[in-house]
Amino acid sequence: MKYVLEQVKKKENRQKLSVIRMEIDYELVTLYDAMKANDSTEIQKTKKRLNELVKKLKYLTEKTN
């Protein structure tokens, strides 16, 4: 039973990883647009969000392996 639960958790984490990767892609596009518009407020906000997403990505990657 423990093995089954671990596998379910890993599957959930893999799905979360996919969502986080899509969020990172979106934030990168947002950052690019902010840089083109020279919007320093949006640049800083987006960089902060990207850093949070990268931390989540690293954490979930470790848990999945």
PDBQT receptor file of N, H, CA, C and O in Angstrom, charges set to zero:
ATOM      1  N   MET A   1       0.825  -1.197   0.000  1.00  0.00    +0.000 N 
ATOM      2  CA  MET A   1       0.000   0.000   0.000  1.00  0.00    +0.000 C 
ATOM      3  C   MET A   1       0.867   1.258   0.000  1.00  0.00    +0.000 C 
ATOM      4  O   MET A   1       0.563   2.234  -0.686  1.00  0.00    +0.000 OA
ATOM      5  N   LYS A   2       1.933   1.221   0.766  1.00  0.00    +0.000 N 
ATOM      6  H   LYS A   2       2.180   0.428   1.323  1.00  0.00    +0.000 HD
ATOM      7  CA  LYS A   2       2.833   2.374   0.840  1.00  0.00    +0.000 C 
ATOM      8  C   LYS A   2       3.416   2.686  -0.535  1.00  0.00    +0.000 C 
ATOM      9  O   LYS A   2       3.535   3.849  -0.919  1.00  0.00    +0.000 OA
ATOM     10  N   TYR A   3       3.776   1.645  -1.267  1.00  0.00    +0.000 N 
ATOM     11  H   TYR A   3       3.680   0.700  -0.956  1.00  0.00    +0.000 HD
ATOM     12  CA  TYR A   3       4.333   1.807  -2.610  1.00  0.00    +0.000 C 
ATOM     13  C   TYR A   3       3.333   2.496  -3.532  1.00  0.00    +0.000 C 
ATOM     14  O   TYR A   3       3.703   3.380  -4.304  1.00  0.00    +0.000 OA
ATOM     15  N   VAL A   4       2.083   2.096  -3.453  1.00  0.00    +0.000 N 
ATOM     16  H   VAL A   4       1.782   1.377  -2.825  1.00  0.00    +0.000 HD
ATOM     17  CA  VAL A   4       1.033   2.675  -4.296  1.00  0.00    +0.000 C 
ATOM     18  C   VAL A   4       0.869   4.169  -3.985  1.00  0.00    +0.000 C 
ATOM     19  O   VAL A   4       0.760   4.988  -4.897  1.00  0.00    +0.000 OA
ATOM     20  N   LEU A   5       0.854   4.507  -2.722  1.00  0.00    +0.000 N 
ATOM     21  H   LEU A   5       0.943   3.841  -1.981  1.00  0.00    +0.000 HD
ATOM     22  CA  LEU A   5       0.720   5.908  -2.329  1.00  0.00    +0.000 C 
ATOM     23  C   LEU A   5       1.903   6.741  -2.813  1.00  0.00    +0.000 C 
ATOM     24  O   LEU A   5       1.728   7.876  -3.255  1.00  0.00    +0.000 OA
ATOM     25  N   GLU A   6       3.103   6.177  -2.728  1.00  0.00    +0.000 N 
ATOM     26  H   GLU A   6       3.245   5.254  -2.369  1.00  0.00    +0.000 HD
ATOM     27  CA  GLU A   6       4.286   6.888  -3.214  1.00  0.00    +0.000 C 
ATOM     28  C   GLU A   6       4.194   7.143  -4.707  1.00  0.00    +0.000 C 
ATOM     29  O   GLU A   6       4.558   8.220  -5.180  1.00  0.00    +0.000 OA
ATOM     30  N   GLN A   7       3.712   6.166  -5.446  1.00  0.00    +0.000 N 
ATOM     31  H   GLN A   7       3.416   5.291  -5.062  1.00  0.00    +0.000 HD
ATOM     32  CA  GLN A   7       3.578   6.315  -6.892  1.00  0.00    +0.000 C 
ATOM     33  C   GLN A   7       2.533   7.369  -7.256  1.00  0.00    +0.000 C 
ATOM     34  O   GLN A   7       2.707   8.132  -8.206  1.00  0.00    +0.000 OA
ATOM     35  N   VAL A   8       1.449   7.396  -6.487  1.00  0.00    +0.000 N 
ATOM     36  H   VAL A   8       1.307   6.776  -5.715  1.00  0.00    +0.000 HD
ATOM     37  CA  VAL A   8       0.414   8.401  -6.723  1.00  0.00    +0.000 C 
ATOM     38  C   VAL A   8       0.978   9.796  -6.459  1.00  0.00    +0.000 C 
ATOM     39  O   VAL A   8       0.735  10.721  -7.234  1.00  0.00    +0.000 OA
ATOM     40  N   LYS A   9       1.729   9.949  -5.373  1.00  0.00    +0.000 N 
ATOM     41  H   LYS A   9       1.927   9.198  -4.743  1.00  0.00    +0.000 HD
ATOM     42  CA  LYS A   9       2.351  11.236  -5.043  1.00  0.00    +0.000 C 
ATOM     43  C   LYS A   9       3.305  11.672  -6.149  1.00  0.00    +0.000 C 
ATOM     44  O   LYS A   9       3.320  12.838  -6.542  1.00  0.00    +0.000 OA
ATOM     45  N   LYS A  10       4.102  10.724  -6.648  1.00  0.00    +0.000 N 
ATOM     46  H   LYS A  10       4.089   9.776  -6.328  1.00  0.00    +0.000 HD
ATOM     47  CA  LYS A  10       5.048  11.056  -7.713  1.00  0.00    +0.000 C 
ATOM     48  C   LYS A  10       4.316  11.510  -8.970  1.00  0.00    +0.000 C 
ATOM     49  O   LYS A  10       4.749  12.442  -9.648  1.00  0.00    +0.000 OA
ATOM     50  N   LYS A  11       3.203  10.845  -9.278  1.00  0.00    +0.000 N 
ATOM     51  H   LYS A  11       2.851  10.088  -8.728  1.00  0.00    +0.000 HD
ATOM     52  CA  LYS A  11       2.426  11.229 -10.448  1.00  0.00    +0.000 C 
ATOM     53  C   LYS A  11       1.856  12.639 -10.275  1.00  0.00    +0.000 C 
ATOM     54  O   LYS A  11       1.890  13.445 -11.204  1.00  0.00    +0.000 OA
ATOM     55  N   GLU A  12       1.337  12.928  -9.093  1.00  0.00    +0.000 N 
ATOM     56  H   GLU A  12       1.310  12.273  -8.338  1.00  0.00    +0.000 HD
ATOM     57  CA  GLU A  12       0.818  14.265  -8.809  1.00  0.00    +0.000 C 
ATOM     58  C   GLU A  12       1.920  15.308  -8.938  1.00  0.00    +0.000 C 
ATOM     59  O   GLU A  12       1.700  16.383  -9.496  1.00  0.00    +0.000 OA
ATOM     60  N   ASN A  13       3.103  14.992  -8.424  1.00  0.00    +0.000 N 
ATOM     61  H   ASN A  13       3.281  14.119  -7.971  1.00  0.00    +0.000 HD
ATOM     62  CA  ASN A  13       4.224  15.925  -8.512  1.00  0.00    +0.000 C 
ATOM     63  C   ASN A  13       4.639  16.167  -9.958  1.00  0.00    +0.000 C 
ATOM     64  O   ASN A  13       4.979  17.293 -10.322  1.00  0.00    +0.000 OA
ATOM     65  N   ARG A  14       4.615  15.120 -10.789  1.00  0.00    +0.000 N 
ATOM     66  H   ARG A  14       4.338  14.205 -10.493  1.00  0.00    +0.000 HD
ATOM     67  CA  ARG A  14       4.956  15.289 -12.203  1.00  0.00    +0.000 C 
ATOM     68  C   ARG A  14       3.946  16.211 -12.889  1.00  0.00    +0.000 C 
ATOM     69  O   ARG A  14       4.313  17.024 -13.737  1.00  0.00    +0.000 OA
ATOM     70  N   GLN A  15       2.684  16.076 -12.516  1.00  0.00    +0.000 N 
ATOM     71  H   GLN A  15       2.386  15.416 -11.827  1.00  0.00    +0.000 HD
ATOM     72  CA  GLN A  15       1.666  16.957 -13.084  1.00  0.00    +0.000 C 
ATOM     73  C   GLN A  15       1.881  18.399 -12.630  1.00  0.00    +0.000 C 
ATOM     74  O   GLN A  15       1.728  19.335 -13.414  1.00  0.00    +0.000 OA
ATOM     75  N   LYS A  16       2.232  18.565 -11.371  1.00  0.00    +0.000 N 
ATOM     76  H   LYS A  16       2.356  17.804 -10.734  1.00  0.00    +0.000 HD
ATOM     77  CA  LYS A  16       2.515  19.904 -10.857  1.00  0.00    +0.000 C 
ATOM     78  C   LYS A  16       3.721  20.508 -11.559  1.00  0.00    +0.000 C 
ATOM     79  O   LYS A  16       3.747  21.708 -11.833  1.00  0.00    +0.000 OA
ATOM     80  N   LEU A  17       4.717  19.681 -11.851  1.00  0.00    +0.000 N 
ATOM     81  H   LEU A  17       4.696  18.707 -11.628  1.00  0.00    +0.000 HD
ATOM     82  CA  LEU A  17       5.899  20.159 -12.562  1.00  0.00    +0.000 C 
ATOM     83  C   LEU A  17       5.514  20.718 -13.929  1.00  0.00    +0.000 C 
ATOM     84  O   LEU A  17       6.032  21.752 -14.349  1.00  0.00    +0.000 OA
ATOM     85  N   SER A  18       4.626  20.049 -14.606  1.00  0.00    +0.000 N 
ATOM     86  H   SER A  18       4.205  19.208 -14.265  1.00  0.00    +0.000 HD
ATOM     87  CA  SER A  18       4.173  20.521 -15.920  1.00  0.00    +0.000 C 
ATOM     88  C   SER A  18       3.508  21.887 -15.818  1.00  0.00    +0.000 C 
ATOM     89  O   SER A  18       3.747  22.773 -16.638  1.00  0.00    +0.000 OA
ATOM     90  N   VAL A  19       2.680  22.040 -14.810  1.00  0.00    +0.000 N 
ATOM     91  H   VAL A  19       2.485  21.320 -14.143  1.00  0.00    +0.000 HD
ATOM     92  CA  VAL A  19       1.984  23.313 -14.608  1.00  0.00    +0.000 C 
ATOM     93  C   VAL A  19       2.994  24.417 -14.286  1.00  0.00    +0.000 C 
ATOM     94  O   VAL A  19       2.892  25.525 -14.814  1.00  0.00    +0.000 OA
ATOM     95  N   ILE A  20       3.951  24.121 -13.437  1.00  0.00    +0.000 N 
ATOM     96  H   ILE A  20       4.034  23.221 -13.009  1.00  0.00    +0.000 HD
ATOM     97  CA  ILE A  20       4.955  25.117 -13.075  1.00  0.00    +0.000 C 
ATOM     98  C   ILE A  20       5.778  25.521 -14.290  1.00  0.00    +0.000 C 
ATOM     99  O   ILE A  20       6.095  26.698 -14.460  1.00  0.00    +0.000 OA
ATOM    100  N   ARG A  21       6.124  24.565 -15.129  1.00  0.00    +0.000 N 
ATOM    101  H   ARG A  21       5.867  23.609 -14.991  1.00  0.00    +0.000 HD
ATOM    102  CA  ARG A  21       6.883  24.892 -16.351  1.00  0.00    +0.000 C 
ATOM    103  C   ARG A  21       6.081  25.822 -17.264  1.00  0.00    +0.000 C 
ATOM    104  O   ARG A  21       6.639  26.741 -17.863  1.00  0.00    +0.000 OA
ATOM    105  N   MET A  22       4.780  25.583 -17.366  1.00  0.00    +0.000 N 
ATOM    106  H   MET A  22       4.326  24.837 -16.880  1.00  0.00    +0.000 HD
ATOM    107  CA  MET A  22       3.935  26.473 -18.178  1.00  0.00    +0.000 C 
ATOM    108  C   MET A  22       3.868  27.871 -17.560  1.00  0.00    +0.000 C 
ATOM    109  O   MET A  22       3.895  28.875 -18.272  1.00  0.00    +0.000 OA
ATOM    110  N   GLU A  23       3.780  27.924 -16.231  1.00  0.00    +0.000 N 
ATOM    111  H   GLU A  23       3.759  27.109 -15.653  1.00  0.00    +0.000 HD
ATOM    112  CA  GLU A  23       3.765  29.215 -15.549  1.00  0.00    +0.000 C 
ATOM    113  C   GLU A  23       5.079  29.960 -15.778  1.00  0.00    +0.000 C 
ATOM    114  O   GLU A  23       5.081  31.175 -15.975  1.00  0.00    +0.000 OA
ATOM    115  N   ILE A  24       6.189  29.236 -15.752  1.00  0.00    +0.000 N 
ATOM    116  H   ILE A  24       6.187  28.249 -15.592  1.00  0.00    +0.000 HD
ATOM    117  CA  ILE A  24       7.491  29.864 -16.001  1.00  0.00    +0.000 C 
ATOM    118  C   ILE A  24       7.529  30.420 -17.423  1.00  0.00    +0.000 C 
ATOM    119  O   ILE A  24       7.993  31.540 -17.637  1.00  0.00    +0.000 OA
ATOM    120  N   ASP A  25       7.052  29.656 -18.384  1.00  0.00    +0.000 N 
ATOM    121  H   ASP A  25       6.675  28.746 -18.210  1.00  0.00    +0.000 HD
ATOM    122  CA  ASP A  25       7.004  30.139 -19.767  1.00  0.00    +0.000 C 
ATOM    123  C   ASP A  25       6.185  31.425 -19.866  1.00  0.00    +0.000 C 
ATOM    124  O   ASP A  25       6.594  32.381 -20.524  1.00  0.00    +0.000 OA
ATOM    125  N   TYR A  26       5.046  31.438 -19.217  1.00  0.00    +0.000 N 
ATOM    126  H   TYR A  26       4.714  30.660 -18.682  1.00  0.00    +0.000 HD
ATOM    127  CA  TYR A  26       4.192  32.624 -19.233  1.00  0.00    +0.000 C 
ATOM    128  C   TYR A  26       4.908  33.823 -18.613  1.00  0.00    +0.000 C 
ATOM    129  O   TYR A  26       4.872  34.927 -19.158  1.00  0.00    +0.000 OA
ATOM    130  N   GLU A  27       5.556  33.599 -17.474  1.00  0.00    +0.000 N 
ATOM    131  H   GLU A  27       5.585  32.703 -17.031  1.00  0.00    +0.000 HD
ATOM    132  CA  GLU A  27       6.259  34.693 -16.801  1.00  0.00    +0.000 C 
ATOM    133  C   GLU A  27       7.434  35.201 -17.638  1.00  0.00    +0.000 C 
ATOM    134  O   GLU A  27       7.749  36.390 -17.604  1.00  0.00    +0.000 OA
ATOM    135  N   LEU A  28       8.081  34.312 -18.384  1.00  0.00    +0.000 N 
ATOM    136  H   LEU A  28       7.825  33.345 -18.411  1.00  0.00    +0.000 HD
ATOM    137  CA  LEU A  28       9.170  34.746 -19.258  1.00  0.00    +0.000 C 
ATOM    138  C   LEU A  28       8.654  35.642 -20.377  1.00  0.00    +0.000 C 
ATOM    139  O   LEU A  28       9.302  36.621 -20.747  1.00  0.00    +0.000 OA
ATOM    140  N   VAL A  29       7.493  35.305 -20.908  1.00  0.00    +0.000 N 
ATOM    141  H   VAL A  29       6.966  34.510 -20.607  1.00  0.00    +0.000 HD
ATOM    142  CA  VAL A  29       6.881  36.164 -21.927  1.00  0.00    +0.000 C 
ATOM    143  C   VAL A  29       6.520  37.509 -21.312  1.00  0.00    +0.000 C 
ATOM    144  O   VAL A  29       6.731  38.555 -21.927  1.00  0.00    +0.000 OA
ATOM    145  N   THR A  30       5.978  37.481 -20.101  1.00  0.00    +0.000 N 
ATOM    146  H   THR A  30       5.806  36.632 -19.602  1.00  0.00    +0.000 HD
ATOM    147  CA  THR A  30       5.637  38.721 -19.402  1.00  0.00    +0.000 C 
ATOM    148  C   THR A  30       6.886  39.570 -19.164  1.00  0.00    +0.000 C 
ATOM    149  O   THR A  30       6.865  40.789 -19.340  1.00  0.00    +0.000 OA
ATOM    150  N   LEU A  31       7.968  38.911 -18.764  1.00  0.00    +0.000 N 
ATOM    151  H   LEU A  31       7.985  37.921 -18.622  1.00  0.00    +0.000 HD
ATOM    152  CA  LEU A  31       9.224  39.627 -18.538  1.00  0.00    +0.000 C 
ATOM    153  C   LEU A  31       9.734  40.249 -19.835  1.00  0.00    +0.000 C 
ATOM    154  O   LEU A  31      10.183  41.395 -19.847  1.00  0.00    +0.000 OA
ATOM    155  N   TYR A  32       9.662  39.498 -20.909  1.00  0.00    +0.000 N 
ATOM    156  H   TYR A  32       9.297  38.567 -20.899  1.00  0.00    +0.000 HD
ATOM    157  CA  TYR A  32      10.098  40.017 -22.205  1.00  0.00    +0.000 C 
ATOM    158  C   TYR A  32       9.286  41.255 -22.589  1.00  0.00    +0.000 C 
ATOM    159  O   TYR A  32       9.851  42.261 -23.018  1.00  0.00    +0.000 OA
ATOM    160  N   ASP A  33       7.972  41.182 -22.436  1.00  0.00    +0.000 N 
ATOM    161  H   ASP A  33       7.513  40.365 -22.087  1.00  0.00    +0.000 HD
ATOM    162  CA  ASP A  33       7.115  42.330 -22.752  1.00  0.00    +0.000 C 
ATOM    163  C   ASP A  33       7.438  43.529 -21.868  1.00  0.00    +0.000 C 
ATOM    164  O   ASP A  33       7.469  44.664 -22.343  1.00  0.00    +0.000 OA
ATOM    165  N   ALA A  34       7.676  43.282 -20.597  1.00  0.00    +0.000 N 
ATOM    166  H   ALA A  34       7.652  42.360 -20.211  1.00  0.00    +0.000 HD
ATOM    167  CA  ALA A  34       8.011  44.370 -19.664  1.00  0.00    +0.000 C 
ATOM    168  C   ALA A  34       9.350  45.002 -20.033  1.00  0.00    +0.000 C 
ATOM    169  O   ALA A  34       9.525  46.216 -19.924  1.00  0.00    +0.000 OA
ATOM    170  N   MET A  35      10.289  44.168 -20.469  1.00  0.00    +0.000 N 
ATOM    171  H   MET A  35      10.147  43.183 -20.558  1.00  0.00    +0.000 HD
ATOM    172  CA  MET A  35      11.595  44.705 -20.875  1.00  0.00    +0.000 C 
ATOM    173  C   MET A  35      11.462  45.548 -22.146  1.00  0.00    +0.000 C 
ATOM    174  O   MET A  35      12.101  46.593 -22.274  1.00  0.00    +0.000 OA
ATOM    175  N   LYS A  36      10.639  45.094 -23.072  1.00  0.00    +0.000 N 
ATOM    176  H   LYS A  36      10.120  44.246 -22.968  1.00  0.00    +0.000 HD
ATOM    177  CA  LYS A  36      10.416  45.872 -24.297  1.00  0.00    +0.000 C 
ATOM    178  C   LYS A  36       9.751  47.206 -23.974  1.00  0.00    +0.000 C 
ATOM    179  O   LYS A  36      10.054  48.224 -24.597  1.00  0.00    +0.000 OA
ATOM    180  N   ALA A  37       8.851  47.198 -23.006  1.00  0.00    +0.000 N 
ATOM    181  H   ALA A  37       8.605  46.371 -22.500  1.00  0.00    +0.000 HD
ATOM    182  CA  ALA A  37       8.133  48.415 -22.621  1.00  0.00    +0.000 C 
ATOM    183  C   ALA A  37       8.931  49.256 -21.627  1.00  0.00    +0.000 C 
ATOM    184  O   ALA A  37       8.520  50.357 -21.262  1.00  0.00    +0.000 OA
ATOM    185  N   ASN A  38      10.074  48.728 -21.195  1.00  0.00    +0.000 N 
ATOM    186  H   ASN A  38      10.409  47.834 -21.492  1.00  0.00    +0.000 HD
ATOM    187  CA  ASN A  38      10.926  49.411 -20.211  1.00  0.00    +0.000 C 
ATOM    188  C   ASN A  38      10.145  49.722 -18.930  1.00  0.00    +0.000 C 
ATOM    189  O   ASN A  38      10.264  50.810 -18.367  1.00  0.00    +0.000 OA
ATOM    190  N   ASP A  39       9.343  48.745 -18.478  1.00  0.00    +0.000 N 
ATOM    191  H   ASP A  39       9.246  47.861 -18.935  1.00  0.00    +0.000 HD
ATOM    192  CA  ASP A  39       8.510  48.870 -17.276  1.00  0.00    +0.000 C 
ATOM    193  C   ASP A  39       9.242  48.216 -16.100  1.00  0.00    +0.000 C 
ATOM    194  O   ASP A  39       9.123  47.014 -15.865  1.00  0.00    +0.000 OA
ATOM    195  N   SER A  40       9.992  49.026 -15.379  1.00  0.00    +0.000 N 
ATOM    196  H   SER A  40      10.090  50.003 -15.570  1.00  0.00    +0.000 HD
ATOM    197  CA  SER A  40      10.847  48.485 -14.316  1.00  0.00    +0.000 C 
ATOM    198  C   SER A  40      10.038  47.847 -13.179  1.00  0.00    +0.000 C 
ATOM    199  O   SER A  40      10.492  46.875 -12.575  1.00  0.00    +0.000 OA
ATOM    200  N   THR A  41       8.875  48.369 -12.889  1.00  0.00    +0.000 N 
ATOM    201  H   THR A  41       8.506  49.158 -13.380  1.00  0.00    +0.000 HD
ATOM    202  CA  THR A  41       8.031  47.788 -11.834  1.00  0.00    +0.000 C 
ATOM    203  C   THR A  41       7.607  46.376 -12.212  1.00  0.00    +0.000 C 
ATOM    204  O   THR A  41       7.714  45.449 -11.409  1.00  0.00    +0.000 OA
ATOM    205  N   GLU A  42       7.129  46.222 -13.429  1.00  0.00    +0.000 N 
ATOM    206  H   GLU A  42       7.042  46.975 -14.081  1.00  0.00    +0.000 HD
ATOM    207  CA  GLU A  42       6.681  44.901 -13.899  1.00  0.00    +0.000 C 
ATOM    208  C   GLU A  42       7.870  43.940 -14.019  1.00  0.00    +0.000 C 
ATOM    209  O   GLU A  42       7.733  42.745 -13.755  1.00  0.00    +0.000 OA
ATOM    210  N   ILE A  43       9.023  44.459 -14.412  1.00  0.00    +0.000 N 
ATOM    211  H   ILE A  43       9.134  45.430 -14.626  1.00  0.00    +0.000 HD
ATOM    212  CA  ILE A  43      10.221  43.617 -14.512  1.00  0.00    +0.000 C 
ATOM    213  C   ILE A  43      10.565  43.022 -13.151  1.00  0.00    +0.000 C 
ATOM    214  O   ILE A  43      10.806  41.820 -13.039  1.00  0.00    +0.000 OA
ATOM    215  N   GLN A  44      10.586  43.852 -12.127  1.00  0.00    +0.000 N 
ATOM    216  H   GLN A  44      10.390  44.829 -12.218  1.00  0.00    +0.000 HD
ATOM    217  CA  GLN A  44      10.922  43.385 -10.788  1.00  0.00    +0.000 C 
ATOM    218  C   GLN A  44       9.889  42.391 -10.266  1.00  0.00    +0.000 C 
ATOM    219  O   GLN A  44      10.243  41.377  -9.663  1.00  0.00    +0.000 OA
ATOM    220  N   LYS A  45       8.616  42.685 -10.499  1.00  0.00    +0.000 N 
ATOM    221  H   LYS A  45       8.328  43.508 -10.989  1.00  0.00    +0.000 HD
ATOM    222  CA  LYS A  45       7.538  41.799 -10.057  1.00  0.00    +0.000 C 
ATOM    223  C   LYS A  45       7.642  40.432 -10.741  1.00  0.00    +0.000 C 
ATOM    224  O   LYS A  45       7.468  39.393 -10.104  1.00  0.00    +0.000 OA
ATOM    225  N   THR A  46       7.922  40.449 -12.021  1.00  0.00    +0.000 N 
ATOM    226  H   THR A  46       8.063  41.293 -12.539  1.00  0.00    +0.000 HD
ATOM    227  CA  THR A  46       8.025  39.203 -12.786  1.00  0.00    +0.000 C 
ATOM    228  C   THR A  46       9.255  38.404 -12.370  1.00  0.00    +0.000 C 
ATOM    229  O   THR A  46       9.193  37.180 -12.263  1.00  0.00    +0.000 OA
ATOM    230  N   LYS A  47      10.360  39.083 -12.136  1.00  0.00    +0.000 N 
ATOM    231  H   LYS A  47      10.411  40.078 -12.223  1.00  0.00    +0.000 HD
ATOM    232  CA  LYS A  47      11.571  38.379 -11.685  1.00  0.00    +0.000 C 
ATOM    233  C   LYS A  47      11.339  37.701 -10.336  1.00  0.00    +0.000 C 
ATOM    234  O   LYS A  47      11.793  36.579 -10.109  1.00  0.00    +0.000 OA
ATOM    235  N   LYS A  48      10.637  38.382  -9.456  1.00  0.00    +0.000 N 
ATOM    236  H   LYS A  48      10.268  39.293  -9.640  1.00  0.00    +0.000 HD
ATOM    237  CA  LYS A  48      10.336  37.803  -8.149  1.00  0.00    +0.000 C 
ATOM    238  C   LYS A  48       9.480  36.547  -8.314  1.00  0.00    +0.000 C 
ATOM    239  O   LYS A  48       9.743  35.521  -7.688  1.00  0.00    +0.000 OA
ATOM    240  N   ARG A  49       8.461  36.637  -9.155  1.00  0.00    +0.000 N 
ATOM    241  H   ARG A  49       8.247  37.471  -9.664  1.00  0.00    +0.000 HD
ATOM    242  CA  ARG A  49       7.580  35.494  -9.400  1.00  0.00    +0.000 C 
ATOM    243  C   ARG A  49       8.362  34.337 -10.038  1.00  0.00    +0.000 C 
ATOM    244  O   ARG A  49       8.145  33.175  -9.695  1.00  0.00    +0.000 OA
ATOM    245  N   LEU A  50       9.266  34.658 -10.962  1.00  0.00    +0.000 N 
ATOM    246  H   LEU A  50       9.442  35.602 -11.241  1.00  0.00    +0.000 HD
ATOM    247  CA  LEU A  50      10.080  33.621 -11.586  1.00  0.00    +0.000 C 
ATOM    248  C   LEU A  50      10.964  32.917 -10.558  1.00  0.00    +0.000 C 
ATOM    249  O   LEU A  50      11.113  31.696 -10.597  1.00  0.00    +0.000 OA
ATOM    250  N   ASN A  51      11.540  33.671  -9.657  1.00  0.00    +0.000 N 
ATOM    251  H   ASN A  51      11.420  34.663  -9.625  1.00  0.00    +0.000 HD
ATOM    252  CA  ASN A  51      12.375  33.068  -8.614  1.00  0.00    +0.000 C 
ATOM    253  C   ASN A  51      11.566  32.112  -7.744  1.00  0.00    +0.000 C 
ATOM    254  O   ASN A  51      12.046  31.037  -7.386  1.00  0.00    +0.000 OA
ATOM    255  N   GLU A  52      10.342  32.503  -7.405  1.00  0.00    +0.000 N 
ATOM    256  H   GLU A  52       9.953  33.376  -7.696  1.00  0.00    +0.000 HD
ATOM    257  CA  GLU A  52       9.475  31.629  -6.601  1.00  0.00    +0.000 C 
ATOM    258  C   GLU A  52       9.146  30.346  -7.367  1.00  0.00    +0.000 C 
ATOM    259  O   GLU A  52       9.160  29.255  -6.797  1.00  0.00    +0.000 OA
ATOM    260  N   LEU A  53       8.855  30.483  -8.645  1.00  0.00    +0.000 N 
ATOM    261  H   LEU A  53       8.844  31.370  -9.108  1.00  0.00    +0.000 HD
ATOM    262  CA  LEU A  53       8.519  29.314  -9.456  1.00  0.00    +0.000 C 
ATOM    263  C   LEU A  53       9.712  28.370  -9.615  1.00  0.00    +0.000 C 
ATOM    264  O   LEU A  53       9.548  27.150  -9.607  1.00  0.00    +0.000 OA
ATOM    265  N   VAL A  54      10.894  28.930  -9.756  1.00  0.00    +0.000 N 
ATOM    266  H   VAL A  54      11.028  29.921  -9.763  1.00  0.00    +0.000 HD
ATOM    267  CA  VAL A  54      12.097  28.096  -9.880  1.00  0.00    +0.000 C 
ATOM    268  C   VAL A  54      12.334  27.320  -8.589  1.00  0.00    +0.000 C 
ATOM    269  O   VAL A  54      12.710  26.148  -8.627  1.00  0.00    +0.000 OA
ATOM    270  N   LYS A  55      12.119  27.962  -7.460  1.00  0.00    +0.000 N 
ATOM    271  H   LYS A  55      11.814  28.914  -7.429  1.00  0.00    +0.000 HD
ATOM    272  CA  LYS A  55      12.255  27.267  -6.178  1.00  0.00    +0.000 C 
ATOM    273  C   LYS A  55      11.270  26.101  -6.081  1.00  0.00    +0.000 C 
ATOM    274  O   LYS A  55      11.635  25.005  -5.656  1.00  0.00    +0.000 OA
ATOM    275  N   LYS A  56      10.018  26.347  -6.479  1.00  0.00    +0.000 N 
ATOM    276  H   LYS A  56       9.722  27.237  -6.824  1.00  0.00    +0.000 HD
ATOM    277  CA  LYS A  56       9.014  25.278  -6.468  1.00  0.00    +0.000 C 
ATOM    278  C   LYS A  56       9.415  24.154  -7.409  1.00  0.00    +0.000 C 
ATOM    279  O   LYS A  56       9.273  22.975  -7.085  1.00  0.00    +0.000 OA
ATOM    280  N   LEU A  57       9.916  24.531  -8.569  1.00  0.00    +0.000 N 
ATOM    281  H   LEU A  57      10.032  25.489  -8.832  1.00  0.00    +0.000 HD
ATOM    282  CA  LEU A  57      10.341  23.544  -9.560  1.00  0.00    +0.000 C 
ATOM    283  C   LEU A  57      11.457  22.665  -9.008  1.00  0.00    +0.000 C 
ATOM    284  O   LEU A  57      11.407  21.443  -9.149  1.00  0.00    +0.000 OA
ATOM    285  N   LYS A  58      12.444  23.261  -8.394  1.00  0.00    +0.000 N 
ATOM    286  H   LYS A  58      12.485  24.254  -8.280  1.00  0.00    +0.000 HD
ATOM    287  CA  LYS A  58      13.550  22.494  -7.808  1.00  0.00    +0.000 C 
ATOM    288  C   LYS A  58      13.052  21.559  -6.702  1.00  0.00    +0.000 C 
ATOM    289  O   LYS A  58      13.441  20.393  -6.634  1.00  0.00    +0.000 OA
ATOM    290  N   TYR A  59      12.194  22.089  -5.848  1.00  0.00    +0.000 N 
ATOM    291  H   TYR A  59      11.878  23.036  -5.903  1.00  0.00    +0.000 HD
ATOM    292  CA  TYR A  59      11.671  21.290  -4.734  1.00  0.00    +0.000 C 
ATOM    293  C   TYR A  59      10.898  20.070  -5.246  1.00  0.00    +0.000 C 
ATOM    294  O   TYR A  59      11.128  18.948  -4.794  1.00  0.00    +0.000 OA
ATOM    295  N   LEU A  60       9.997  20.294  -6.174  1.00  0.00    +0.000 N 
ATOM    296  H   LEU A  60       9.811  21.205  -6.541  1.00  0.00    +0.000 HD
ATOM    297  CA  LEU A  60       9.199  19.188  -6.704  1.00  0.00    +0.000 C 
ATOM    298  C   LEU A  60      10.042  18.209  -7.499  1.00  0.00    +0.000 C 
ATOM    299  O   LEU A  60       9.771  17.008  -7.489  1.00  0.00    +0.000 OA
ATOM    300  N   THR A  61      11.056  18.701  -8.185  1.00  0.00    +0.000 N 
ATOM    301  H   THR A  61      11.276  19.676  -8.194  1.00  0.00    +0.000 HD
ATOM    302  CA  THR A  61      11.949  17.819  -8.932  1.00  0.00    +0.000 C 
ATOM    303  C   THR A  61      12.664  16.868  -7.982  1.00  0.00    +0.000 C 
ATOM    304  O   THR A  61      12.809  15.681  -8.276  1.00  0.00    +0.000 OA
ATOM    305  N   GLU A  62      13.104  17.382  -6.857  1.00  0.00    +0.000 N 
ATOM    306  H   GLU A  62      12.986  18.346  -6.618  1.00  0.00    +0.000 HD
ATOM    307  CA  GLU A  62      13.775  16.536  -5.855  1.00  0.00    +0.000 C 
ATOM    308  C   GLU A  62      12.808  15.505  -5.284  1.00  0.00    +0.000 C 
ATOM    309  O   GLU A  62      13.185  14.351  -5.079  1.00  0.00    +0.000 OA
ATOM    310  N   LYS A  63      11.580  15.904  -5.028  1.00  0.00    +0.000 N 
ATOM    311  H   LYS A  63      11.274  16.842  -5.194  1.00  0.00    +0.000 HD
ATOM    312  CA  LYS A  63      10.593  14.976  -4.459  1.00  0.00    +0.000 C 
ATOM    313  C   LYS A  63      10.179  13.896  -5.460  1.00  0.00    +0.000 C 
ATOM    314  O   LYS A  63       9.840  12.779  -5.069  1.00  0.00    +0.000 OA
ATOM    315  N   THR A  64      10.207  14.229  -6.736  1.00  0.00    +0.000 N 
ATOM    316  H   THR A  64      10.482  15.136  -7.054  1.00  0.00    +0.000 HD
ATOM    317  CA  THR A  64       9.771  13.292  -7.764  1.00  0.00    +0.000 C 
ATOM    318  C   THR A  64      10.810  12.210  -8.005  1.00  0.00    +0.000 C 
ATOM    319  O   THR A  64      10.470  11.075  -8.339  1.00  0.00    +0.000 OA
ATOM    320  N   ASN A  65      12.051  12.557  -7.839  1.00  0.00    +0.000 N 
ATOM    321  H   ASN A  65      12.327  13.479  -7.568  1.00  0.00    +0.000 HD
ATOM    322  CA  ASN A  65      13.131  11.582  -8.096  1.00  0.00    +0.000 C 
ATOM    323  C   ASN A  65      13.320  10.639  -6.974  1.00  0.00    +0.000 C 
ATOM    324  O   ASN A  65      14.186   9.766  -7.041  1.00  0.00    +0.000 OA
TER     325      ASN A  65
